[in-house]
Amino acid sequence: MWTRAGIKANAKKVLKLNYWKAVLVGLLILLIGDLVSGDRLYNAARIDFDKIISCENTSQFSDALKEEIEDSQVNIGSVITIIIDKLMLKREFSRETIVWFTFVALLAYAIFIRIPFSVGSRGFFYKSLSRRAGINDAFAIFNNGYANSIKITLLMFLKVFLWSMLFIIPGIIKAYEYRMIPYIVAENPDISSREAFRETRRLMRGNKFDTFILDLSFVGWLLLSLLTCGMLSIFFVTPYKHYTYASLYQELKYSHSDYIDVEGYESREALFHDV
């Protein structure tokens, strides 16, 4: 049975061995956005379009739209606001057109960039537990399994949303039940959605509450990150947290008797011999 202390100790050990690569991938996660961990696909839909359109003049309209983009936690908001400024200068587009352009741009970015990168970045952290991994591993899903990662992740979001309609608690439970989907897809890019959901249910059976407690154990680190203006998050908390969850996925696989070590390692102690 896994323990929080054991999982975190393993994460710290691997972080020391892959520090700067892990920091860089963690920084990319912060910049691009991590859609399958605490973030949501519907951030774009949270923008108050009625408030924006009702602005009295062009300047207020542009400022309000930029503010809503920033509040929606879209990390490419600055790029989109530059495009908005260009559209405003041309004066050839109505406010409604610009708002819809913004909505579609944010949604497309979330689906076609953030989802596969969220999956791919987990692939990097998991792979570097047992072998040398390069930054390119975080983008491997774009070359192999790109469409499949989007399909399965969207299906995961849909299932969690539908379960949430029954009250919040069932949605939370299902979110933890599907927690290993990104790691499963990253490791098996061509896996079917049916097999992916069956595997995550198998791995998380009896582990959902313990994983919830593991999440809570990072609250203190997140508060410290705020106090350091995010610097602690960049240089420690983000890579540490992702190595912790990658170690959890690895441990859950080992804890099942039918686990097959595809990398050919004979024991967990051998995992670090070529890192």
C-alpha positions in Angstrom: 0.0 0.0 0.0 1.4 3.4 -1.0 1.9 6.2 1.5 2.1 10.0 1.0 5.5 10.0 2.6 6.8 7.3 0.2 5.4 8.9 -2.9 6.7 12.4 -2.0 10.2 11.0 -1.1 10.3 9.3 -4.5 9.3 12.6 -6.2 12.0 14.6 -4.4 14.6 12.0 -5.4 13.8 12.1 -9.1 13.4 15.9 -9.1 17.0 16.2 -7.9 18.2 14.0 -10.8 16.2 15.9 -13.5 15.9 19.3 -11.8 16.4 21.8 -14.7 14.5 19.8 -17.2 11.6 19.4 -14.8 11.7 23.1 -13.9 11.5 24.0 -17.6 8.6 21.7 -18.3 6.9 23.0 -15.1 7.4 26.5 -16.4 5.8 25.5 -19.7 2.9 24.1 -17.8 2.4 27.4 -16.0 2.7 29.4 -19.3 0.6 27.1 -21.6 -1.9 26.0 -18.9 -2.7 22.7 -17.4 -6.2 21.9 -18.4 -6.6 18.5 -16.7 -5.5 19.6 -13.2 -7.6 22.2 -11.4 -8.2 24.1 -14.6 -11.4 23.8 -16.7 -12.3 23.6 -20.4 -15.1 26.1 -19.9 -12.9 29.0 -18.8 -13.8 30.8 -22.0 -17.5 30.3 -21.3 -17.0 32.1 -18.0 -16.4 35.4 -19.7 -19.2 37.9 -19.0 -20.0 38.8 -22.6 -23.1 40.8 -21.8 -21.1 43.0 -19.5 -18.5 43.6 -22.3 -21.0 44.3 -25.0 -22.9 46.8 -22.8 -19.8 49.1 -22.5 -20.5 52.6 -23.6 -17.5 53.2 -25.8 -14.7 51.4 -27.7 -12.1 52.0 -25.1 -14.2 50.6 -22.2 -15.2 47.7 -24.4 -11.5 46.8 -25.2 -10.4 47.2 -21.5 -13.4 45.1 -20.2 -12.7 42.3 -22.7 -9.0 42.2 -21.8 -9.9 42.1 -18.1 -12.3 39.2 -18.6 -9.6 37.3 -20.5 -7.1 37.7 -17.7 -9.7 36.7 -15.1 -10.5 33.6 -17.0 -6.9 32.5 -16.4 -6.0 32.1 -20.1 -2.2 32.4 -20.2 -2.2 33.6 -23.8 -4.5 36.4 -23.0 -1.8 39.0 -24.0 -1.6 37.5 -27.5 -5.4 37.6 -27.9 -5.7 41.1 -26.6 -3.1 42.3 -29.3 -5.4 40.7 -32.0 -8.4 42.4 -30.4 -6.6 45.8 -30.6 -5.9 45.2 -34.3 -9.6 44.4 -34.9 -10.7 47.5 -33.0 -8.4 49.8 -35.0 -9.8 48.5 -38.3 -13.4 49.3 -37.1 -14.7 46.7 -39.6 -16.1 44.3 -37.0 -19.0 44.6 -34.6 -18.6 44.1 -30.9 -20.5 40.8 -31.2 -18.1 39.6 -33.9 -15.0 40.4 -31.7 -16.6 38.7 -28.7 -17.4 35.6 -30.6 -13.9 35.6 -32.1 -12.5 35.7 -28.6 -14.7 32.9 -27.4 -13.8 30.6 -30.3 -10.0 31.5 -30.1 -9.9 30.6 -26.4 -11.9 27.4 -26.8 -9.8 26.3 -29.8 -6.6 27.0 -27.8 -7.9 25.0 -24.9 -8.8 22.0 -27.0 -6.0 21.8 -29.6 -3.1 23.1 -27.5 -3.7 22.9 -23.8 -5.3 19.4 -23.7 -2.6 17.6 -25.6 0.2 19.5 -23.8 -1.4 18.7 -20.5 -1.3 15.0 -21.4 2.2 15.2 -22.9 3.7 17.0 -19.9 2.5 14.2 -17.7 4.2 11.8 -20.1 7.5 13.6 -19.5 7.3 13.4 -15.7 6.3 9.7 -15.8 8.9 8.7 -18.3 11.7 10.5 -16.4 10.9 8.4 -13.3 12.7 5.4 -15.0 14.9 6.7 -17.8 16.5 9.8 -19.2 13.7 12.0 -20.6 14.1 15.1 -22.8 11.9 18.2 -23.1 10.7 16.8 -26.4 8.9 14.0 -24.4 6.5 16.7 -23.2 5.5 17.3 -26.8 5.6 13.7 -28.0 1.8 13.4 -27.9 1.6 16.0 -30.7 3.3 13.5 -33.0 1.7 10.3 -31.7 -1.8 10.2 -30.2 -2.7 13.8 -30.7 -6.3 13.3 -31.8 -6.8 10.4 -29.4 -5.6 12.5 -26.4 -8.1 15.2 -27.3 -11.0 12.8 -27.8 -10.5 10.9 -24.5 -9.9 14.0 -22.5 -13.0 15.7 -23.8 -14.9 12.6 -23.0 -13.5 12.7 -19.5 -14.7 16.3 -19.1 -18.1 15.4 -20.4 -18.5 12.5 -18.0 -17.4 14.6 -15.0 -19.8 17.4 -16.1 -22.7 15.0 -16.4 -22.0 13.4 -13.1 -21.8 16.9 -11.5 -25.3 17.6 -12.7 -26.4 15.0 -10.1 -25.0 17.3 -7.4 -21.4 18.3 -6.9 -20.2 15.2 -4.9 -20.7 12.6 -7.7 -18.7 14.8 -10.0 -15.8 15.1 -7.6 -15.8 11.4 -7.1 -15.7 10.8 -10.8 -13.0 13.4 -11.3 -10.8 11.4 -8.9 -11.8 8.1 -10.5 -10.6 9.4 -13.9 -7.5 11.0 -12.4 -5.1 8.7 -14.1 -6.5 9.2 -17.6 -3.7 11.7 -18.7 -0.9 9.3 -17.6 -2.6 6.3 -19.2 -3.0 8.1 -22.5 0.5 9.6 -22.4 1.9 6.1 -21.9 -0.4 4.4 -24.4 -1.2 7.0 -27.1 -3.3 4.7 -29.2 -5.4 3.3 -26.3 -9.2 3.2 -26.8 -11.4 5.4 -24.6 -13.1 2.3 -23.3 -9.8 0.7 -22.2 -8.5 4.0 -20.8 -11.6 4.5 -18.5 -11.5 0.9 -17.5 -7.8 1.1 -16.5 -8.2 4.4 -14.5 -11.2 2.9 -12.6 -9.1 -0.2 -11.8 -6.1 1.9 -10.6 -8.2 4.3 -8.5 -10.4 1.7 -6.9 -9.9 2.3 -3.1 -7.4 5.1 -3.7 -9.7 8.1 -4.4 -9.8 9.4 -0.8 -6.1 9.0 -0.2 -5.4 10.9 -3.4 -7.7 13.7 -2.2 -5.6 13.9 1.0 -2.5 13.9 -1.1 -3.9 16.9 -2.9 -4.6 18.7 0.4 -1.0 18.2 1.4 0.1 20.7 -1.3 -2.1 23.5 0.0 0.8 24.9 2.2 3.2 24.8 -0.7 0.7 26.7 -2.9 0.3 29.4 -0.2 4.1 29.7 0.1 4.2 30.1 -3.7 1.8 33.0 -3.5 4.0 34.7 -0.9 7.0 34.4 -3.2 5.1 35.8 -6.2 5.1 32.4 -7.9 8.9 32.0 -7.9 8.7 29.0 -5.5 6.1 27.4 -7.8 8.4 27.7 -10.8 11.6 26.4 -9.2 10.1 23.8 -6.9 6.4 23.3 -6.3 5.2 22.7 -9.8 7.8 20.0 -10.8 7.6 18.5 -7.3 3.9 18.2 -7.5 3.9 16.6 -11.0 6.6 14.2 -10.0 4.5 13.2 -7.0 1.5 12.4 -9.1 3.6 10.6 -11.7 5.0 8.5 -8.8 1.5 7.8 -7.6 0.6 6.5 -11.1 3.7 4.3 -11.1 2.9 3.0 -7.6 -0.7 2.2 -8.5 0.5 0.2 -11.5 3.0 -1.7 -9.3 0.4 -2.4 -6.7 -1.7 -4.5 -9.1 -0.6 -8.1 -9.5 -1.1 -8.1 -13.2 1.2 -5.2 -13.8 3.8 -5.8 -16.6 6.9 -3.7 -16.5 7.2 -2.7 -20.2 10.6 -1.0 -19.6 12.1 -4.2 -18.6 13.2 -3.2 -15.1 13.4 -6.0 -12.6 12.7 -4.0 -9.5 11.7 -0.5 -8.4 15.2 0.0 -7.0 16.6 -0.4 -10.6 14.5 2.5 -11.9 17.2 5.1 -11.3 20.2 3.2 -12.6 20.4 5.1 -15.9 18.8 8.5 -15.0 
